[in-house]
Structure formats: structure tokens, C-alpha cells
Amino acid sequence: MNKFTKKKVFIGIDISKDQLDLVLLKEEHFGTYEDKKVPNSFNGFDGIVKWLEKKKINLEDCLFCMEHTGTYGLLLFAWLSQMGIDFVVEPGLKIKRSLGITRGKNDKLDARRIADYAILNKAKLEPFIMPSSLLIQIKQLLTYRDQLTRISTSLKNSLKSHSQYQRVSGLKSITEEIKGQIHDLRQRINSIEKQVVSLIESDEELKKNYKLATSVKGIGFVIATFMIVTTNNFTGFENGRKYACYSGIAPFEHTSGTSIKGKTRVSNLANKKIKALLSNGANSASSWDPELKAYYKRKTEEGKDHKLIINAICCKLVNRVFAVVKRQAPYVITYQQKIA
């Protein structure tokens, strides 16, 4: 039985940069809301405790529910975890769609909807597990690396444009300056990657799972580290299929009765970043992995679309990574070319 089915008090929280809008909802008085606004700080969190104490409500009886809000919610998550308080963090779109047609929007109303969602779905909710400080550091470094990579890509595109100008104007200073900036960014990106590797090697579990993941052809430094972060070191997803759904690469049937016979397709609800990274890995694996190379060739000859094949290879890569981590043994290529 889900531990949350016994909860009687539900607190929905709408998180913003500077403040938290809270709504208290009791199961026995469904539809009757009590609102509270506090700063998004440790002083504000202390205010939550005092608020509940005044109402003679124990923290152990409460379930806190909130949306994913990026960095704005990190401090709150850390405090709730440290206090041992039960809480869940759900995608905003999932909450919105679960409540059907709604009208109007403000912070207080959003908090009420989150509280409604929590009480209506308590049997299905899973507790949020706070990542270790090491994983949070790695995630921040990867985010910064991604930002620098985007800037570098923009400068490379700019360099192409100014190189064309230079052929006519003869002005070299701009292209030389852009080349210097690209070189500096490359050095900073390399430094970040070394920091990430150093953090991974400082923890035996992270180090082992990283080596296992990268034993799969097509899975390099970037994909492996992103998978470690997004899976909480492979503890946040039961299997590769669930992670494939999260990544937006798992195909779903689209039929109903006799009138709707749509093509099997992937969902748009996905982590677009990891999906793009896995696609890059799949393109590489289809060239260097003998089994996947043969698979790509066979599907191409059958007339399958390139994107469809690459998506299928993405799923294979994810399942391989989860398999090697589960059995704690590196991936070994066993494919042998059939001889006619």
C-alpha cells in the first residue's frame, strides 16, 4: 500500500523565486482551503512550521506537493529532506491535465490546484528523493557546460558569417577575435568536464556506473553523465522502458476502436535534452556497433525512415545501459556476421 494513502492533510505549494504560496487542504474538509504566503528562504520555512503548530497539525500527518520549478525549489527540497517531511514533486503539465478544464490563474489558485491534485492522486504519488550533494554539483556543472556549448555554437555560426564579410572587406580583426573566444570557451568546457570526471571518480558507486554506461558503444561522457544525473545514479527509474518514456523515445500505440488507426508514435512529453543526446549517440552507434550497424542497414532496406530507426536504436542503447548497471558487468559485443 502506498504510504500516502493514510495522509489526511495535504499542502499544495506554488514556488516562485522570492516567495511560496501555500494552501492547506484536509481530506475531511475537501474544498475548504486555508492560504499562507511565506518567503522562499529558511525564515519562511520556519514560518511554515509555526503556521502548522498554531493549527495543531503534525508535520508527520502532512503531504507537501509542488511542481518542478528548476532551481527555485532546490532550497525547499533540501529543507524538506533534512526535516524528514514527506513531499512529492510533479511535472506542472501533469497536474494541469489531471484536473481537466480550469479557468483563471494566479499563485494562490495554482497552489489550490496542486493541493487538489495531491489529495485526488495520493494513492499514485511517489515520494521525491533528494539527489546527493555530489549529483547536484555535477548537474550544475553540466548545466553550465551546456550554456557554454550554446554560446560556442552561436560564435561558430557567427564566424562563418564574418568570414564571408572578410572576403570582401579584408577586415581580419573580427574573425580573429571570434576564433579567440571560441578557443577560450573550449578551454573552459574542457575544465568543466575534468571537474565532472573528478567528482564522479570521488564516489565508488558513481565511478562504477559511469564506467558501465560508457562500455556501451554510442554512450560517451555527456550522455553517461546526463543519465546518471537524471536517474539519480540509476535509482529513480525501475527499468529502461520507463526511462525511455521519460526521454520521449518510447513508442506508444495510437488506436481506438475501428475509427482511429493512427501510427505508433512517441510522446511530446519528454526531456528534450536527453532525447537529443541519445539521438546523437544512436547515430554514432549505428556506424561503430556491428549489431546496430546491421540493424540500421536491414531496416533501411525495408524502407523504414531514418528518424524511426534512430529512435529504435536510442531505445536499445537505453536498455543496454540499464542492463549493464543492473548486472554490474560491462557491455560485451557478441554479434557475429552471418555467412551465407
N, C-alpha and C positions, 0 to 999 in steps of 0.2 A: 504494500500500500504506500502511495506517495505520502511523505511526511507532512506535506502542506494541507492535506485533506482535513486535518484536525485544527487548523488555524481558524480563529474566529474574528481576528482583527486584521484589516488589510489597509496598507498605506501606499497610495499612489504618489509618486514624486515626479514633477516636471523639472528638469535640470536646465539651468542656464548658466552663463559664465559667472555671474555675481550672486545669484540667489536660487533658492529651492522653493517651489510651490508644493506643499504637501496637502493631501486630503486623506482623512481618516474615515474608514467605512467599516462598520461592524456587520457581520453576517446576519445578526438578529434584527438589524435595523437597515436592511438593504434599501438604498435610495435616499438615506439621510446622511448628508456629508458634513464633516467638520474640517474647516480650512485652516491652514497655517502657512506663514511665509517666514523663512529664515535665510540668513546669509549662507552662501556656499563656502563655508570655512569651518574650522574646528569650533569656533564660538557658536556658529549656527547649529552644528551637530549637537553641542551641549544643550542648546535650546530645544532640540527635538526631544531629548531625554527628559528635560524638565516639563515640557508640554504633556508628555505621556504620563509622567509621575502625577501631575495635577489631576489627570483624568483617571488615576489609579489603574493604569494599564501596564502590564509587564511586557518588557521587550521580547521575552520568550514566546509570548502569545501572538506576536505580530509577524506579518509577512510584508516586507517592503518590496515594491515593484517599480521599475523605471525603464526608460528607453535607453538604447545605445546612443550616447552623445559624444563619442570621441574622448578628448582629453578633459572636458568639463566635468565628467563624472568620476574621474580617477580618484580624487581625494576622498569622495564619499564612499566609493567602493572599498578603498583601503581601510577607512574608519569602520565601516560595517563589518568587514572581515576580521579586523582586530578585536572588535567588540563581541564577535561570535553571533552576530544577528543574522537571521535568515533573510535573504533577499534574492531577487531574480532580476535579470537584465534582458529585455526582449527587444527585437527589432521594431522600430516605430511603425513600419508599414504593416507588420503582422498584427499589431494592436489595432491599428486603424481599420484594417479589413475585417477583423474578427467582430467588430462592433456594428457592422452594417452601415446603413446610411446615417450620417451625422451632419449637423449643421452648426456653424459658428466655430470660432477658435480663439482661445486665449490661454494663458498659462494655467489659470485656475481650472478652466474647463478641461484642459488636457490632463491635468492631474486627476480629475474626477474620472475621466475615461480610462486612465491607467488603473485606478483602483477598481473600477467595474470589471476591467479585463482580468485582473488578478483574482477577484472573487469568483468569476464565472469559469475560469480555466485553472483553478487551483490544483485539480487532480492531474493536469498535464504538465504543469510547470516544473522546471528543473532548477536546482539551486545554482547560483553563479559561483564559480570557483576562481578566486583571485589568482592571477598568474604570479609567479615568484618575482622578486625584485630583479633577478637576473634576466628573466624573459622581458620584463618591462624595459630594461635598459637596452636589450637587443632590439626590441620593437621600435624604440625611439631612434636608435641609430639607423635602422632600416628605413624609417620614415624620412630621416634627414638625407640618407643616401638617395632615396627616390626623388626628393626635391632637387638635389644637386644634379641628378641624372637628367631631369626635365630641363633644367637650366642649360646644361651642356648640349642637349639635343637642339634646343632653341638657338644656341650660339652657332652650332654646326650648320643649321639651316641658314642663319644669317650670313655665315662665312661664304656659302655658295652664292648668295645674292651679291655680296660685296665683291666677290671675285670677278663676277661679270662686270660690275661697275669699273673695277680696276683695269680691265682690258681696254676700256675707253678713256677713263680719267687718268690712268697712270699713277693714282694715289695708292701707296702701299701701306701707309701707317695704320689705316683702319683694319685691314686684314691681318696685319702683324699683331695688332692689339687683341683681336678676337682669338687668334691662334694661341696667344699667351694666356688668355682667360680660360680657354678650353684645356690647356695643359695644366693650369693651376687646379681646375676642377677635377681633372683626372687624378691628380696627386691627392686631393682631399678625399675623393671617393675611395682610392686605394687605402688611405689611412683609416677610413671608417670600416672598410672590410676587414682590415687587420684587427681592429678593435673588436669586431663581432666574433671573429675566429678566436681571439684571445679569451673572450667571455665564455664561448662555447667550450673551449678546452679547459676552463677552470672548473667545470662541473662534469663529473664522470657520466651521468645519465645523458646529458645534452651531447657530450662528445661522442658517446657510443651511437646514439640515434642519428646524429648528423652523419657519421661515417656510414651507417647502414643505409640511410636515404641516398647518399651520393654514390653508393655502389650500384644504383640503378642508372643505366645509361639514359641520358636526357635530363637527369636531375643533378644540377650543379649547385654552386654556392648559394645563389639568390633564391632558387626555388626551395631548396632544402631548409634554409633559414626561415623563409616565409611560412613554410608548412609547420615548422617547429613552433613558431610564434602563434599562428592561427589555430593550432590544435592543442595549445598548452602542453607542448612536448608529447604529443600523441596520446593525451589523456582525455581530451574534450570530445572526441568522436569515437563511436564504437567500432566503426569499420570504414573501409574505403568508399563504399557506396554512399554513406551519409556525408562524407567529406566531398564527394563528387557532387552531391546535391547542393551543398553549401557553396561550392565553387562554380556552379552553373554549367557543369559539363555532363550531368546525368540526364539521359533522355527519358521523357515521360510520354505515355500514350495519350492521344487526344481523340477519343471516340465517345459517342453516346448513342445508344440505340441503333437505329438504322439510318438516321438522317445525318449524323455528324461522323464523318470518317476522315479526320484530319491526319496529317503526317505526325509520326512520333518526333518530338522536338524537346529542346532543353528549355528551362525556365529563365526568364529575365531577372528573377530574384536571385542575385548571386554576388559573390565577392569578385568584382570585375578585375581587380588587380591580380589575384592569384590565377584567375582564368586566363588572363593574357600571358602570364608567366608560364603556365602549363602548356599553352599553345606553342610558345617558343621552344619549350623542352621537347614537345611532341615532334615538331619539325626537325629538330636535331636528331632525336632518337630514330625517326623514320629513315635517316641516312646512315646512321652508325650502328644501330642494333640489328643484327641479321634477321631475327624473327619479325621485328616490326617493319623492317625494310621489305621483307617478303609479303607481310600482311598488307602494306600500303600498295605494293605492286599488284597484288591479287585483287584488291578492292577497286583499284583504278581500272583494271581490265574489265571489271564487272560494270563499269560505268558510274561508280559512286563519285559524288562531289568531293573535292579536296578538303573542304572545311569539315564535312561529315566524317571523313576518315581521320583527320587530325583530332577531332573531338573524341572519337572512339579510342585513339591512341592515348589521349590525355587520361581517359578513364583507366586504361591499362596501366599507365605509369603510377597513378594514384593507388591502385590496388596493389601494385608491386611494392610500393613504398610501405604501405600499411602491413603487407605480408612480411617483409623482412624485419620490420620493427617488432611485429608480434612474435616471430620465432627467434628474434635476436641473432640472426645469421645473415651475412651479406648476400646480395643477389648474384646468382651464378647463371650464365647463359648456357642453356642446354640444347638450343636449337641446332638441328643438323639439316643441311640441304638434302632434299630427296633426289636420288639419282634414278633417272628413268631407265 
